[in-house]
Amino acid sequence: MAVHHRAGRPDGDRGTGMSHLLTSITAADPAADAGAPGHIPAADVPGAGTRGAAGRRQPRWPLRTRLVFATVAGWSLFLAVFLWLTGTQWWWRPFELMPPLSFVAVPLLLVPLVLLARPVRARLALVLVGCLALGTDLAGLNMYALPGGRGGADVPVTADAVRVFAWNTEYWHDGDDPERFYAYLADQRADVYLLSEHVGWDLAGHRPVRVDHRAELRERFPDYEIVAVGELLTMSRYPVVREHALDATPYLTDRRLGGPPPGSDFADYYRHKILRTDLLVGGSVLSAYNVHIPVQLDVSMDPRQREFTAFMRAQEIRRQAHHRAVAADLAGNPAPVLLAGDFNATSAMGELRALGCRLRDALPASREIHPVSWPDGSTPLWRLDWAFTAGPVRVHDYRMAPSRGMSDHRGQLVTLSVS
């Protein structure tokens, strides 16, 4: 979904005072433009206002001013509601899927309109500045990539640096040339691979199908240890001293809705979305968490049907259970940590920003102002794939790797060292 996109900042105080500012605009002095050339006092214009309690005519804003005020107030209200509900309500999820850059684009597009609202344009402009400040945070922009920013340049790569490639493969090499698929993996020259969707998909039955490609991987990558659970597969040049698939079942608030669908023969696909492998890197142990949090909704379903909302409710229960499982595991893990994969969350979503409270986003090591990972192609607008660290871990470089048409997700390349 630390960013030093400030993903971990609590949002309880965001927008504080904005409603008071909007309210105060209505008390703006109507004589602010009285000295303008050609100005006619409102009291002298028939129908320009309404009678007050003392019999004095109260000036009315021009129609365009009222429309601009309503638009700015509406966006401010939406922003406040978004911050209040994000990450807490399943029915709010469709609103959270808007491109995060919208939180910056909308205030900027409103600036020319505010210039038309002469009686109150200064105060409306101040409101937009507040919206833009909040929007820049929600959009996940990488300020470190701006001129003068760090952009990873101040963290030199060491000889013992670890190169990690995290990627949602989109159902492994289904529909792709296996030779091309494995060549792409080899081209990443990674020491550790955190791969998800090591699974097939039955389109007719709308269900996952278990696959096992470990034998061919051992043949093609003989120097790696391989661990696979459910749809998750991790390969490492470094010795694996412990492997642990986190089980979300104990954290489900409703096992009937959030558990595997009735009749499923692949329960591990639903139970395990986070695979932890403890790797011996030099003289230290690095806990590498391979992550694939479930999606919020299924766009192939008809939103008018009951199954659409039922699926959303079940997915929300599963998503929250996996977040609780990883939070509990991290709380009891003193080792250096790398947590990477497909979170199916943007920088604006509440649970991702909450995760950032205890972890550091790898974003400052990127040289891109707005790194995005989905959908891979000509117009990617979302960053759904993330990499976080904790403990004595230094990130030297962080970048997105195009998938060359083999997945709808770009991969993440993370170069780090453990001290």
PyMOL commands that set and color helices and strands:
alter all, ss='L'
color gray80, all
select helices_A, chain A and resi 18-25+30-33+42-44+63-85+90-96+102-114+121-138+143-145+178-187+214-220+249-251+255-258+267-271+306-331+350-355+363-365
alter helices_A, ss='H'
color red, helices_A
select strands_A, chain A and resi 49-51+57-59+162-168+192-196+200-202+207-209+225-229+232-236+240-246+274-281+284-292+337-342+360-361+385-390+393-401+411-418
alter strands_A, ss='S'
color yellow, strands_A
deselect
rebuild
show_as cartoon
